[in-house]
Amino acid sequence: MNIVIIDDEKMAIDVLRIMLEKLTQFTICIKGTYTNVRDAFALFEKERVDVVFLDMEMIDVHGLQVAKKLLVKYPSIQIIFVTAHAKFAVDAFDIEATDYLLKPVRENRLLKAVTKAQQVLSLRQEMQSEKKELHMYAHTFGSFRLLDVQQQLVKWRTRKVKELFLYLWFNRNKPLLNTVIMEELWPEAELEKAGPNLHTSIYLLRKILKQNGSENPILLVNNHYQLNIEIDSDYEELVQLLEREHYDEQAIQQLLNCYEDNFLAEEEYHWAIQIQIRLKQSVLQLLEMYIADTNEINPLLKLDCLQKMLELDEYNEQYMFLLLQFLIENNKKQDCTQCFDMIQQKLQEELGVPVPDNIKSIYAEYMIRV
């Protein structure tokens, strides 16, 4: 059982870790202990985590909001809250937390919570072993990663083999003429050289995909290639979210978690540029609409939306104004100062343009009041 502890009090972490290590009847591996939520999320990208012991009221963030983000992105993770406050118990079980422990944690309650988590984990492992078909998974937003059927990172022989996979995968619903592929992936090479490059890359890609259980992963008919393998992806998750007719808090949180960065942001493929632009515009339009049309919106979620919007369009003066306005309305003085300094740096120092009057005005008025 892989465990992570998140608490803004170092002493509380140390006490809980010692208590967990005494439970020798379980195979427990503490993958990490964190006082900073952001550092913990970095671990979840790299390691499989089964259980998170999570504090409820931390300095920078509320445990419920952290749990919601975790469960959207990693639904198999079990959350066990550890807190000094009983008042959040109903909210905790509303999001299907495994357990809710009050500080100071007693050994018998900790034993009961870990036993419950182990039972859930064992049941899931049993169900997983009965599944006949597992798919590869493509992570395409930000840094590209392809996971094999064992959820291990696929390694590429060459950059072109990786690009060929992505090009075939993105166009998987239609056969692609070999000359079209060569023009897209080897635009500067002569046909005599591009042909062998394509054939070599196809061979290497077939080899990788066959290792994951596909007998005929790439079809070739009349000089047309087509990918012939089921692959799950965050791209398909985003497309489904963007096609929804109605959006609630959970759907918006899923979208924020899914769209970590632009599509294939680190790969620099010219054929992906228009896809990047289209997806980014769609996400921004949806977030703008949600903020404008939703009357009662969770403040933490609204802040996440505004920060994501400005992250994706960092020089957008309207987004700057909306973020600063939100921080002022919530009386976040230090955050307001940092936000205004960021706006000045972006506009004045980087672009050489003045800060808009409406931004300077609301900031000046707020600083006078406080």
Buried (B, 14 or more C-beta within 10 A) or exposed (E): BBBBBBBBBEEBBEBBBEBBEEBEEBEBEBBBBBBBBEEBBEEBEEEEBBBBBBBBBBEEBBBBBBBBBBBBBBEEBBBBBBBEEEEBBEBBEEBEBBBBBBBEBEEEEBBEBBBBBBEBBEEEEEEEEEEEEBBBBBBBBBEBEBBBBEEEEBEBBEEBBBBBBBBBBBBBEEBBEBEBBBBBBBEEBEEEEBBEBBEBBBEBBBEBBBEBBBEEBBEEEEEBBBBBBEBEBBBEBBEEBBEEEEBEBEBBBBBBBBBBBBBBBEBEBEBBEEBBEEBBEBBBEBBBEBBEEBEEBBEBBBBBBBBBBBEBBEEBBBBBBBBBBBBBEEEBEEBBBEBBEBBBEBBEEEEEEEBBEBBBEBBEEBEEEE
